[in-house]
Amino acid sequence: MAAREAGRDPQSVTLIAVTKTFPAVDTVALARLGVTAVGESRDQQAKLKFQELQPHGIPLEWHFIGQIQRNKITSILRYSDVVHSVDREQLVLPLAQAAAARGRPLEVLVQVNLDPANYSDARAGVSPAELFRLADLVAARPELSLRGLMTVAPQSVPAAATFEQLSGLAERIRSTHPGALWLSAGMSSDLEVAVRYGATHVRIGGAILGNRPRLG
Ligand SMILES: *Cc1c(COP(=O)(O)O)cnc(C)c1O
């Protein structure tokens, strides 16, 4: 619906159901309802859920959207098809090595921090100034496929301003990396705005699954 309102083809926006903190049965239910992609942010929970779902043989795309700890990379790559949260140079080599070891390239989004009040908060992504170098490093690795950018809109700025800035950065990235066509933007509270500014992937938790149990 958000896509139609923005004059876009609904097929051009992928819904990622953010299933973090919800049990595996919910993921099964969503898959039966036609959800094709799920998002998880904690390796410990995600890997157990993935194992629990294995016997069901449900074809799902797994997107890792949480902060990446280097010592978890091998584990994360056992189940992840796409990683949205590459936010620093130190992750590039270990991700490439783990992708090589599993024998399947990894699709990567670079997470960019668009909170002007807080560019130094590395957990929120790479700063716009450092984005281009990080994207180049990812794209230089044959085991990694640079698919685009991801952001989490900060509270301090209207979402429209954030997503407009993201869209401008994405355009510049595409001038050197034409395959980087994805924009992962939009959560329950701002998905319509994100779609208006070109999001290709929205990450929706609460609006599908209801209130989340607090992250432990
Ligand atoms: C939890 C989470 C979401 C989903 O948020 P909702 O507000 O529940 O839709 C999206 N993106 C990231 C990175 C998250 O951690």
PDBQT file of the ligand as one rigid body, heavy atoms in Angstrom, charges set to zero:
ROOT
HETATM    1  C1  LIG A 301      14.245  -4.034  15.513  1.00  0.00    +0.000 C 
HETATM    2  C2  LIG A 301      14.706  -3.448  14.261  1.00  0.00    +0.000 A 
HETATM    3  C3  LIG A 301      13.788  -3.132  13.241  1.00  0.00    +0.000 A 
HETATM    4  C4  LIG A 301      12.294  -3.301  13.368  1.00  0.00    +0.000 C 
HETATM    5  O1  LIG A 301      11.776  -2.271  14.134  1.00  0.00    +0.000 OA
HETATM    6  P1  LIG A 301      10.183  -2.077  14.336  1.00  0.00    +0.000 P 
HETATM    7  O2  LIG A 301      10.089  -0.709  14.908  1.00  0.00    +0.000 OA
HETATM    8  O3  LIG A 301       9.746  -3.144  15.276  1.00  0.00    +0.000 OA
HETATM    9  O4  LIG A 301       9.545  -2.188  13.020  1.00  0.00    +0.000 OA
HETATM   10  C5  LIG A 301      14.309  -2.634  12.051  1.00  0.00    +0.000 A 
HETATM   11  N1  LIG A 301      15.637  -2.433  11.877  1.00  0.00    +0.000 NA
HETATM   12  C6  LIG A 301      16.540  -2.708  12.835  1.00  0.00    +0.000 A 
HETATM   13  C7  LIG A 301      17.989  -2.477  12.575  1.00  0.00    +0.000 C 
HETATM   14  C8  LIG A 301      16.110  -3.215  14.063  1.00  0.00    +0.000 A 
HETATM   15  O5  LIG A 301      17.015  -3.491  15.016  1.00  0.00    +0.000 OA
ENDROOT
TORSDOF 0
